[in-house]
Amino acid sequence: MDKIPRPKPTEEAVAPVLDAAQISALARACSGTSYPALRDLAMVVVLLQTGLLRAELSALNWGDLDLREGLLTVRHGKGGKFRQAPLNPHSHQALLRLNRAALGRARG
């Protein structure tokens, strides 16, 4: 191993992070009481709070949410891993509103 050159350290790119003003603007863009607005807000809040990947979010089903316990189950996460993510009060509330809207749509 002594004769194998070591890899040179490189600077890793840091992913940009949204600041408070950008997060507020994103939430305002999703404001409203229509089903699409509630869905969009729930997606934004869950993505920001849990750190889910877009593909993980899009693969979720209602059965993956435990709204009573406030847990979200990712069945096929990065690397095919299973995990659970606790929901903070904002995410939990957004998903409860979306669930009520979805039930209303199914009835009407």
N, CA, C and O atoms as a DFTB+ gen file, in Angstrom:
432 C
 N C O
     1  1       0.809      -1.186       0.000
     2  2       0.000       0.000       0.000
     3  2       0.860       1.261       0.000
     4  3       0.387       2.329      -0.387
     5  1       2.104       1.151       0.424
     6  2       2.955       2.341       0.496
     7  2       3.200       2.950      -0.875
     8  3       3.449       4.151      -0.984
     9  1       3.132       2.137      -1.920
    10  2       3.452       2.628      -3.256
    11  2       2.221       3.190      -3.983
    12  3       2.341       3.742      -5.077
    13  1       1.068       3.047      -3.382
    14  2      -0.153       3.573      -4.006
    15  2      -0.345       5.009      -3.536
    16  3      -0.400       5.275      -2.335
    17  1      -0.446       5.934      -4.489
    18  2      -0.601       7.341      -4.081
    19  2      -1.967       7.572      -3.424
    20  3      -2.984       7.011      -3.831
    21  1      -1.944       8.406      -2.413
    22  2      -3.191       8.759      -1.734
    23  2      -3.957       9.765      -2.580
    24  3      -3.364      10.609      -3.252
    25  1      -5.274       9.667      -2.538
    26  2      -6.055      10.671      -3.279
    27  2      -5.893      12.044      -2.630
    28  3      -5.779      12.171      -1.411
    29  1      -5.886      13.046      -3.472
    30  2      -5.762      14.411      -2.977
    31  2      -7.122      14.900      -2.488
    32  3      -8.142      14.695      -3.146
    33  1      -7.123      15.546      -1.332
    34  2      -8.409      16.069      -0.851
    35  2      -8.929      17.159      -1.780
    36  3      -8.170      17.979      -2.296
    37  1     -10.214      17.144      -1.972
    38  2     -10.855      18.160      -2.808
    39  2     -11.876      18.909      -1.979
    40  3     -12.388      18.398      -0.984
    41  1     -12.160      20.110      -2.396
    42  2     -13.207      20.875      -1.736
    43  2     -14.549      20.381      -2.254
    44  3     -14.793      20.324      -3.459
    45  1     -15.401      20.030      -1.317
    46  2     -16.727      19.575      -1.709
    47  2     -17.653      20.774      -1.816
    48  3     -17.589      21.705      -1.014
    49  1     -18.503      20.733      -2.808
    50  2     -19.472      21.819      -2.982
    51  2     -20.498      21.750      -1.860
    52  3     -20.980      20.672      -1.513
    53  1     -20.819      22.873      -1.314
    54  2     -21.824      22.952      -0.262
    55  2     -23.154      23.274      -0.908
    56  3     -23.271      24.219      -1.689
    57  1     -24.160      22.474      -0.571
    58  2     -25.479      22.698      -1.137
    59  2     -26.044      24.004      -0.591
    60  3     -25.944      24.264       0.608
    61  1     -26.630      24.819      -1.444
    62  2     -27.213      26.075      -0.959
    63  2     -28.405      25.792      -0.035
    64  3     -29.151      24.836      -0.245
    65  1     -28.568      26.618       0.966
    66  2     -29.650      26.477       1.929
    67  2     -30.555      27.702       1.806
    68  3     -30.080      28.825       1.638
    69  1     -31.855      27.469       1.892
    70  2     -32.798      28.580       1.812
    71  2     -32.736      29.396       3.094
    72  3     -32.626      28.845       4.189
    73  1     -32.806      30.702       2.950
    74  2     -32.859      31.548       4.140
    75  2     -34.330      31.755       4.530
    76  3     -35.231      31.321       3.813
    77  1     -34.564      32.409       5.652
    78  2     -35.919      32.584       6.184
    79  2     -36.825      33.320       5.199
    80  3     -37.998      32.971       5.061
    81  1     -36.297      34.329       4.516
    82  2     -37.110      35.083       3.559
    83  2     -37.527      34.197       2.380
    84  3     -38.659      34.287       1.905
    85  1     -36.630      33.359       1.919
    86  2     -36.957      32.464       0.810
    87  2     -37.994      31.424       1.227
    88  3     -38.888      31.088       0.451
    89  1     -37.874      30.919       2.445
    90  2     -38.843      29.941       2.944
    91  2     -40.221      30.596       3.065
    92  3     -41.229      29.992       2.698
    93  1     -40.266      31.823       3.574
    94  2     -41.539      32.547       3.686
    95  2     -42.160      32.779       2.314
    96  3     -43.368      32.617       2.139
    97  1     -41.343      33.155       1.353
    98  2     -41.843      33.390      -0.007
    99  2     -42.392      32.097      -0.616
   100  3     -43.408      32.114      -1.311
   101  1     -41.723      30.998      -0.355
   102  2     -42.173      29.698      -0.854
   103  2     -43.511      29.327      -0.228
   104  3     -44.408      28.845      -0.920
   105  1     -43.651      29.548       1.075
   106  2     -44.911      29.247       1.756
   107  2     -46.036      30.141       1.236
   108  3     -47.156      29.670       1.037
   109  1     -45.752      31.423       1.014
   110  2     -46.767      32.338       0.476
   111  2     -47.213      31.910      -0.922
   112  3     -48.382      32.056      -1.276
   113  1     -46.294      31.390      -1.700
   114  2     -46.638      30.941      -3.057
   115  2     -47.594      29.751      -3.024
   116  3     -48.278      29.471      -4.008
   117  1     -47.637      29.058      -1.898
   118  2     -48.509      27.885      -1.751
   119  2     -49.747      28.198      -0.925
   120  3     -50.444      27.279      -0.494
   121  1     -50.036      29.472      -0.696
   122  2     -51.162      29.821       0.170
   123  2     -52.484      29.580      -0.549
   124  3     -52.567      29.626      -1.777
   125  1     -53.495      29.327       0.238
   126  2     -54.827      29.104      -0.306
   127  2     -55.497      27.933       0.384
   128  3     -54.885      27.230       1.188
   129  1     -56.764      27.735       0.056
   130  2     -57.519      26.654       0.672
   131  2     -57.906      25.566      -0.323
   132  3     -58.548      24.581       0.044
   133  1     -57.516      25.747      -1.578
   134  2     -57.823      24.725      -2.577
   135  2     -56.956      23.489      -2.334
   136  3     -55.912      23.564      -1.686
   137  1     -57.403      22.369      -2.859
   138  2     -56.627      21.132      -2.686
   139  2     -55.205      21.274      -3.239
   140  3     -54.260      20.883      -2.553
   141  1     -55.010      21.816      -4.452
   142  2     -53.638      21.952      -4.952
   143  2     -52.763      22.842      -4.058
   144  3     -51.582      22.550      -3.870
   145  1     -53.326      23.914      -3.512
   146  2     -52.541      24.792      -2.638
   147  2     -52.153      24.069      -1.351
   148  3     -51.012      24.168      -0.899
   149  1     -53.103      23.343      -0.761
   150  2     -52.817      22.590       0.464
   151  2     -51.793      21.484       0.202
   152  3     -50.917      21.228       1.028
   153  1     -51.915      20.833      -0.959
   154  2     -50.963      19.783      -1.326
   155  2     -49.561      20.365      -1.479
   156  3     -48.593      19.810      -0.957
   157  1     -49.455      21.481      -2.194
   158  2     -48.151      22.090      -2.429
   159  2     -47.502      22.540      -1.126
   160  3     -46.306      22.337      -0.916
   161  1     -48.300      23.154      -0.250
   162  2     -47.753      23.593       1.033
   163  2     -47.295      22.408       1.864
   164  3     -46.226      22.454       2.473
   165  1     -48.095      21.343       1.895
   166  2     -47.709      20.146       2.656
   167  2     -46.402      19.570       2.111
   168  3     -45.536      19.164       2.886
   169  1     -46.255      19.532       0.798
   170  2     -45.027      18.986       0.217
   171  2     -43.822      19.834       0.602
   172  3     -42.781      19.302       0.987
   173  1     -43.962      21.149       0.500
   174  2     -42.851      22.053       0.830
   175  2     -42.462      21.902       2.296
   176  3     -41.282      21.765       2.619
   177  1     -43.452      21.926       3.179
   178  2     -43.172      21.852       4.607
   179  2     -42.519      20.515       4.960
   180  3     -41.555      20.477       5.725
   181  1     -43.036      19.430       4.409
   182  2     -42.467      18.104       4.700
   183  2     -41.045      17.999       4.157
   184  3     -40.160      17.482       4.838
   185  1     -40.820      18.479       2.952
   186  2     -39.461      18.428       2.397
   187  2     -38.478      19.222       3.253
   188  3     -37.378      18.751       3.543
   189  1     -38.876      20.419       3.653
   190  2     -37.983      21.258       4.449
   191  2     -37.722      20.667       5.833
   192  3     -36.599      20.728       6.334
   193  1     -38.748      20.102       6.444
   194  2     -38.626      19.629       7.816
   195  2     -37.945      18.271       7.925
   196  3     -37.154      18.050       8.842
   197  1     -38.240      17.362       7.006
   198  2     -37.735      15.994       7.140
   199  2     -36.441      15.747       6.383
   200  3     -35.698      14.822       6.713
   201  1     -36.162      16.562       5.373
   202  2     -34.981      16.302       4.562
   203  2     -35.189      15.188       3.549
   204  3     -34.220      14.672       2.992
   205  1     -36.443      14.808       3.302
   206  2     -36.714      13.782       2.302
   207  2     -36.220      14.233       0.939
   208  3     -36.169      15.428       0.649
   209  1     -35.864      13.286       0.120
   210  2     -35.544      13.561      -1.271
   211  2     -36.846      13.675      -2.055
   212  3     -37.877      13.145      -1.640
   213  1     -36.796      14.366      -3.187
   214  2     -38.005      14.501      -4.011
   215  2     -38.576      13.144      -4.391
   216  3     -39.791      12.951      -4.350
   217  1     -37.721      12.208      -4.757
   218  2     -38.196      10.876      -5.158
   219  2     -38.856      10.152      -3.982
   220  3     -39.828       9.420      -4.167
   221  1     -38.326      10.358      -2.774
   222  2     -38.929       9.734      -1.592
   223  2     -40.312      10.311      -1.338
   224  3     -41.249       9.575      -1.029
   225  1     -40.441      11.616      -1.466
   226  2     -41.731      12.264      -1.261
   227  2     -42.746      11.797      -2.292
   228  3     -43.889      11.498      -1.948
   229  1     -42.342      11.734      -3.535
   230  2     -43.284      11.354      -4.599
   231  2     -43.696       9.888      -4.504
   232  3     -44.721       9.504      -5.068
   233  1     -42.927       9.070      -3.808
   234  2     -43.262       7.651      -3.660
   235  2     -44.172       7.383      -2.460
   236  3     -44.609       6.250      -2.254
   237  1     -44.461       8.423      -1.666
   238  2     -45.293       8.227      -0.478
   239  2     -46.751       7.988      -0.844
   240  3     -47.258       8.507      -1.838
   241  1     -47.402       7.195      -0.018
   242  2     -48.843       6.967      -0.104
   243  2     -49.453       7.399       1.221
   244  3     -48.736       7.576       2.206
   245  1     -50.782       7.571       1.254
   246  2     -51.421       7.945       2.508
   247  2     -51.134       6.917       3.599
   248  3     -51.048       7.269       4.776
   249  1     -50.986       5.662       3.220
   250  2     -50.693       4.607       4.194
   251  2     -49.325       4.745       4.837
   252  3     -49.045       4.104       5.850
   253  1     -48.477       5.572       4.257
   254  2     -47.138       5.787       4.818
   255  2     -47.148       6.859       5.913
   256  3     -46.125       7.114       6.549
   257  1     -48.300       7.475       6.124
   258  2     -48.418       8.517       7.146
   259  2     -49.191       7.994       8.346
   260  3     -50.281       7.442       8.201
   261  1     -48.628       8.170       9.514
   262  2     -49.333       7.883      10.754
   263  2     -49.629       9.240      11.385
   264  3     -48.818       9.784      12.135
   265  1     -50.805       9.773      11.066
   266  2     -51.154      11.107      11.528
   267  2     -51.456      11.130      13.024
   268  3     -51.358      12.180      13.659
   269  1     -51.815       9.999      13.582
   270  2     -52.060       9.950      15.026
   271  2     -50.747      10.087      15.792
   272  3     -50.676      10.824      16.776
   273  1     -49.707       9.380      15.344
   274  2     -48.399       9.408      16.007
   275  2     -47.476      10.497      15.457
   276  3     -46.465      10.826      16.078
   277  1     -47.819      11.053      14.301
   278  2     -46.984      12.082      13.694
   279  2     -45.709      11.509      13.095
   280  3     -44.631      12.087      13.238
   281  1     -45.837      10.367      12.422
   282  2     -44.685       9.703      11.804
   283  2     -44.926       9.495      10.324
   284  3     -46.046       9.219       9.896
   285  1     -43.884       9.628       9.564
   286  2     -43.905       9.402       8.130
   287  2     -42.958       8.227       7.855
   288  3     -41.820       8.231       8.324
   289  1     -43.413       7.235       7.108
   290  2     -42.593       6.063       6.809
   291  2     -42.105       6.125       5.371
   292  3     -42.902       6.183       4.435
   293  1     -40.797       6.112       5.205
   294  2     -40.181       6.058       3.876
   295  2     -39.826       4.606       3.630
   296  3     -38.926       4.066       4.274
   297  1     -40.516       3.976       2.713
   298  2     -40.314       2.543       2.475
   299  2     -39.128       2.262       1.550
   300  3     -38.472       1.227       1.661
   301  1     -38.870       3.183       0.652
   302  2     -37.789       2.986      -0.313
   303  2     -36.949       4.255      -0.370
   304  3     -36.998       5.003      -1.347
   305  1     -36.188       4.485       0.675
   306  2     -35.332       5.663       0.729
   307  2     -34.072       5.472      -0.083
   308  3     -33.920       4.486      -0.805
   309  1     -33.183       6.416       0.043
   310  2     -31.908       6.361      -0.662
   311  2     -31.213       5.054      -0.320
   312  3     -31.078       4.702       0.852
   313  1     -30.773       4.340      -1.344
   314  2     -30.139       3.046      -1.134
   315  2     -31.132       1.953      -0.797
   316  3     -30.744       0.888      -0.317
   317  1     -32.431       2.206      -1.046
   318  2     -33.458       1.211      -0.770
   319  2     -33.745       1.026       0.712
   320  3     -34.334       0.021       1.110
   321  1     -33.335       1.982       1.526
   322  2     -33.489       1.842       2.971
   323  2     -34.869       2.283       3.451
   324  3     -35.491       3.192       2.900
   325  1     -35.317       1.601       4.496
   326  2     -36.563       1.897       5.187
   327  2     -36.235       2.790       6.374
   328  3     -35.262       2.548       7.088
   329  1     -37.051       3.830       6.586
   330  2     -36.854       4.668       7.766
   331  2     -38.143       5.387       8.106
   332  3     -39.060       5.485       7.290
   333  1     -38.191       5.887       9.327
   334  2     -39.324       6.686       9.750
   335  2     -38.830       8.069      10.135
   336  3     -37.750       8.226      10.704
   337  1     -39.631       9.057       9.816
   338  2     -39.283      10.444      10.132
   339  2     -40.396      11.038      10.977
   340  3     -41.560      11.010      10.578
   341  1     -40.049      11.578      12.150
   342  2     -41.082      12.259      12.943
   343  2     -41.451      13.582      12.296
   344  3     -40.604      14.258      11.712
   345  1     -42.703      13.940      12.405
   346  2     -43.186      15.191      11.834
   347  2     -43.226      16.259      12.916
   348  3     -43.682      16.007      14.031
   349  1     -42.752      17.443      12.586
   350  2     -42.875      18.544      13.537
   351  2     -44.310      19.074      13.466
   352  3     -45.055      18.681      12.568
   353  1     -44.717      19.949      14.380
   354  2     -46.102      20.424      14.376
   355  2     -46.551      21.074      13.059
   356  3     -47.704      20.911      12.660
   357  1     -45.655      21.808      12.376
   358  2     -46.039      22.443      11.103
   359  2     -46.336      21.399      10.027
   360  3     -47.333      21.507       9.313
   361  1     -45.479      20.398       9.913
   362  2     -45.694      19.345       8.917
   363  2     -46.937      18.543       9.246
   364  3     -47.739      18.228       8.367
   365  1     -47.090      18.216      10.519
   366  2     -48.240      17.435      10.956
   367  2     -49.536      18.172      10.639
   368  3     -50.477      17.575      10.115
   369  1     -49.590      19.460      10.950
   370  2     -50.782      20.269      10.698
   371  2     -51.060      20.372       9.194
   372  3     -52.211      20.261       8.772
   373  1     -50.032      20.579       8.396
   374  2     -50.211      20.689       6.937
   375  2     -50.758      19.386       6.365
   376  3     -51.602      19.405       5.470
   377  1     -50.283      18.264       6.875
   378  2     -50.764      16.974       6.377
   379  2     -52.184      16.672       6.859
   380  3     -52.964      16.058       6.131
   381  1     -52.523      17.093       8.070
   382  2     -53.900      16.932       8.542
   383  2     -54.869      17.730       7.675
   384  3     -55.937      17.235       7.313
   385  1     -54.493      18.977       7.340
   386  2     -55.342      19.803       6.459
   387  2     -55.494      19.157       5.080
   388  3     -56.588      19.116       4.518
   389  1     -54.394      18.660       4.554
   390  2     -54.431      18.007       3.243
   391  2     -55.303      16.753       3.296
   392  3     -56.059      16.484       2.362
   393  1     -55.202      15.990       4.374
   394  2     -56.005      14.778       4.515
   395  2     -57.497      15.126       4.543
   396  3     -58.307      14.463       3.894
   397  1     -57.856      16.175       5.303
   398  2     -59.265      16.602       5.351
   399  2     -59.740      17.029       3.957
   400  3     -60.855      16.701       3.552
   401  1     -58.903      17.748       3.236
   402  2     -59.280      18.187       1.881
   403  2     -59.431      16.993       0.941
   404  3     -60.328      16.966       0.099
   405  1     -58.546      16.008       1.092
   406  2     -58.621      14.819       0.245
   407  2     -59.902      14.029       0.532
   408  3     -60.549      13.519      -0.382
   409  1     -60.253      13.939       1.810
   410  2     -61.503      13.235       2.173
   411  2     -62.704      13.985       1.625
   412  3     -63.660      13.365       1.157
   413  1     -62.671      15.308       1.675
   414  2     -63.754      16.124       1.121
   415  2     -63.897      15.939      -0.384
   416  3     -65.009      15.899      -0.911
   417  1     -62.778      15.827      -1.062
   418  2     -62.811      15.611      -2.520
   419  2     -63.384      14.261      -2.855
   420  3     -64.117      14.121      -3.834
   421  1     -63.054      13.241      -2.038
   422  2     -63.538      11.877      -2.300
   423  2     -65.057      11.791      -2.111
   424  3     -65.734      11.041      -2.814
   425  1     -65.588      12.565      -1.155
   426  2     -67.027      12.558      -0.900
   427  2     -67.799      13.348      -1.948
   428  3     -68.919      12.995      -2.317
   429  1     -67.172      14.429      -2.421
   430  2     -67.902      15.370      -3.274
   431  2     -67.699      15.113      -4.691
   432  3     -68.250      15.823      -5.532
